[in-house]
Each structure stands twice: as structure tokens, then as C-alpha cells.
Amino acid sequence: MYFVGIGTQDRAACEEPKRAAYLRMTALQLKGEIGLSNRPVSYGTPLGRLTSVGPHLVRIRKRGDRLSFEIDADNDGPSPDDMQRTIPSLREFVPVLHEKNTHLFFGGAARLRSLSFQID
């Protein structure tokens, strides 16, 4: 299981985040499930399943209080297996978050091939 998201994840912790909005994903051998969650040990809102080992492209876009997660399964451009979910209000989804405690994080057993940031 691995996760990627935005929130107050403790840098020393390897556990699932407690105050965050994140994608919780399992390996293909464990059904490849993906869900959008705001609490540990929960898939929250199911988004779908991965059907191959990847690589997969995950985008996190934050504009104001609006937060979007996009998964391009297999990183092959637009296709039917892609997933997307937008949270209209991050503060409603995770009330404890604000501009001074919200960080991008990655955790679990995923292997990152590359990472890039773009600030609009």
C-alpha cells in the first residue's frame, strides 16, 4: 500500500496520514484499489483500480481551496482507465488544514520514478 497527498503528515512517520487528503493505493497483487481518503485505514471514496504495474502518473492540483487528484494509469495520455476527483473545499474535507501546515507527501511502498513541481 502507498499513498500520496497533501496535509500535515509527520515527516518521521511511515503510517497513513491522520490529517490529510490523499490517494490510498494498493499494489496490483492486492487488487490495485485506489481511493480518496481523509483518514487512516480507509479508502474513503473509491476511484477505481489499476490493472497494470505502471508507471502511473499522479497529479495533485491545488487552486485556492479546491484540490484535484488525477491518475493517468500507465502514463499513456487520456484513456478510459484514467481517474480524477476534485474536492471543492479542502477545508471542509480536512478542517484542520490551513496555509501554514499543509504539505505535499508521499509514503508507503511506492517507487517514484520522477517528481516535478509547477507553481502557477
Secondary structure, DSSP 8 states (H G I E B T S, - for coil): -EEEEEE---TT--S--SSEEEEEE--GGGTTEEEEESSTT---EEEEE--S----EEEEEEETTEEEEEEEGGG-SS-TT-EEEEES-HHHHSTT--TTT-EEEEEES---S-------
